[in-house]
Amino acid sequence: MTQKSWRNPDEKIEVKPQKFKWNSHKVFDDFVSADEERKKLLAGKQKHVKIHRCGPDGTKFKVKIGNPIKTKTEDNQSST
């Protein structure tokens, strides 16, 4: 990591591991359509859904579904 001029060199940086792997579901031309799809997914079995702005100049909206990432501690606890 590069040294930032505003960062204190003695300060410890807290590492926050990624908790979800976000996969694209569908792309829409307007936010209203994307929001309707997000609400349908949340009403179903999906718990982690978000809308991401994409496309040229942010004109499209992508619905993404999050799948939890298993960590080593979760794997060890489930196997015992």
SVG drawing of the C-alpha trace seen along z (x, -y; Angstrom):
<svg xmlns="http://www.w3.org/2000/svg" viewBox="-42 -15 47 48">
<polyline fill="none" stroke="black" stroke-width="0.4" points="0.0,0.0 1.3,-3.4 2.0,-5.9 -0.6,-8.7 0.6,-12.2 -2.3,-12.8 -2.0,-9.4 -0.2,-9.1 2.6,-6.5 2.2,-5.2 -1.6,-4.6 -2.5,-0.9 -4.9,-0.4 -7.9,1.9 -8.3,4.6 -12.0,5.4 -12.3,8.6 -14.9,8.9 -18.0,10.5 -20.0,11.1 -19.3,12.0 -21.5,9.8 -22.9,11.4 -24.7,9.5 -28.4,10.5 -29.9,8.1 -29.4,4.7 -32.2,2.1 -32.5,-1.2 -34.2,-3.0 -34.1,-2.8 -37.8,-2.1 -37.5,1.2 -34.4,2.2 -36.0,1.4 -39.0,3.6 -36.7,6.5 -34.8,5.9 -38.0,6.0 -39.1,9.3 -35.8,10.9 -36.0,9.6 -39.5,11.0 -38.2,14.4 -35.2,16.2 -32.5,13.6 -31.3,11.6 -28.5,9.5 -29.5,7.5 -28.3,4.1 -28.6,1.8 -25.4,0.6 -25.3,-2.3 -23.4,-1.4 -23.2,-2.1 -22.1,-5.2 -22.5,-8.2 -24.3,-6.0 -27.5,-5.7 -28.1,-2.0 -28.8,-0.2 -27.5,3.3 -29.2,5.5 -26.6,7.6 -27.0,10.5 -24.6,11.1 -23.4,14.6 -21.6,14.9 -18.0,15.8 -17.0,18.6 -14.0,18.0 -11.6,20.6 -13.1,20.2 -16.7,21.0 -15.4,24.1 -13.6,25.3 -16.6,24.8 -19.1,26.6 -16.9,29.7 -16.6,30.3"/>
</svg>
